[in-house]
Amino acid sequence: MNVLRWWFTLNYDSLAATESRNAFELHGPGVKVLSENEMLTERGERVHTGGSDDLTKRFAESFTKHFDKLTTKYPIYAELRNVFDLALVAAVIQSHDLPGQVGWHLTHFGPGGDYSPALATAPKEVESVMNHRVISGKHVIAAVSGGVRVETTSLAAKDAVKTDTYGLMSSERGASQPKQLDRRAWWWD
């Protein structure tokens, strides 16, 4: 049986940073949809093909191309992009040891801190949404949608982050800093 599959993944062109690594910038739309035509064996096991037929691929490309419009109509997709952004920012913070560079001991967010999020085992699989159609009484095509794959390591690695050699980011960072700020206040721009 032929199975058509779509899933969401990261879609960042690159990350850039100032030479001193005190400001970072994400480049790219954030989210894309990928596709694959899979096969099901008689025992129901999925066989990856590594490719997509033209129609399946075009659907994924169209969804990606119109992702911003879809976020307006379906805010859950905008939330997904926010989660992707946050995951990438967290990976940059870790890979560049930003807390260590500024002497932040993660008193609220680190191990033993005041804030401890509830942790659970991350799912490896979730139930899929599926639809099928029988064509000419014998060909069964199943469409499976859903799934998210987030791999931040390669984008957030120190050697993967591009340095802004023009100084534009440093200039923008300097211009955006508040003039006076209490030392315990949070500032985000």
ZIQUI-V98375 format. One record per helix or strand. SS is the DSSP state (alpha for helix, beta for strand). FROM is the first residue (numbers start at 1). LEN is the number of residues. If there is no record, write none. Layout:
ss | from | len
SS | FROM | LEN
SS | FROM | LEN
This chain:
ss | from | len
beta | 2 | 10
beta | 14 | 4
beta | 24 | 4
beta | 30 | 11
beta | 46 | 3
alpha | 54 | 12
alpha | 67 | 7
alpha | 75 | 21
alpha | 98 | 5
beta | 129 | 7
beta | 139 | 11
alpha | 153 | 4
alpha | 158 | 3
beta | 162 | 2
alpha | 168 | 9
